[in-house]
């Protein structure tokens, strides 16, 4: 079975495109800096956090995350 990792690179690229900082995202979306930090480390966050970010940025979930398939060793 393939292992899957969630990558939030699309979110951080979107922030650059919108000329926003992570701090700005936290304020606009009402999410904690800890959640955004977890995302920077490809950690797990709740769907509530993802929903708030999508609402704040007027985007869809697939605009802020992608699945990366890891090779099994």
C-alpha positions in Angstrom: 0.0 0.0 0.0 1.4 3.4 -1.0 1.9 6.0 1.8 0.5 9.4 1.3 1.6 12.7 2.7 -0.3 16.0 2.6 1.7 19.0 1.3 0.5 22.6 1.9 2.9 24.0 -0.7 0.0 25.3 -2.8 -1.2 27.3 0.2 2.1 29.0 0.7 2.5 29.7 -3.0 -1.1 31.2 -2.9 0.0 33.5 0.0 3.0 34.7 -2.0 0.7 35.4 -5.0 -1.7 37.3 -2.8 1.2 39.2 -1.1 0.2 37.9 2.3 2.2 36.7 5.3 1.3 33.8 7.5 0.4 36.2 10.2 -2.0 37.9 7.9 -3.6 34.5 7.1 -4.0 33.7 10.8 -5.8 37.0 11.4 -8.0 36.9 8.3 -9.0 33.2 8.8 -9.2 33.2 12.6 -6.8 30.3 12.9 -3.9 29.9 15.3 -0.2 30.3 14.4 0.3 26.8 15.7 -2.0 25.4 13.0 -0.2 27.3 10.3 3.2 26.1 11.7 1.9 22.5 11.6 1.0 23.1 7.9 4.5 24.3 7.2 5.8 21.0 8.5 3.2 19.0 6.6 1.5 18.1 9.8 -2.2 17.3 10.4 -4.8 20.0 10.9 -8.5 19.8 11.2 -11.0 20.2 8.4 -12.4 23.1 10.4 -9.0 24.9 9.9 -8.9 24.1 6.2 -12.5 25.4 5.8 -11.7 28.7 7.6 -8.6 29.2 5.4 -10.6 28.4 2.2 -13.4 30.8 3.2 -10.9 33.5 4.1 -9.0 33.1 0.8 -12.1 32.4 -1.3 -10.6 29.2 -2.7 -11.2 25.4 -2.7 -9.3 22.8 -0.6 -7.4 21.6 -3.7 -6.0 25.2 -4.0 -4.3 24.9 -0.7 -3.1 21.3 -0.4 -1.9 18.4 -2.5 -1.3 14.7 -1.8 2.2 13.4 -2.3 2.6 9.7 -2.8 5.7 8.3 -1.1 7.5 5.2 -2.4 7.5 2.3 -0.1 10.9 1.0 0.9 
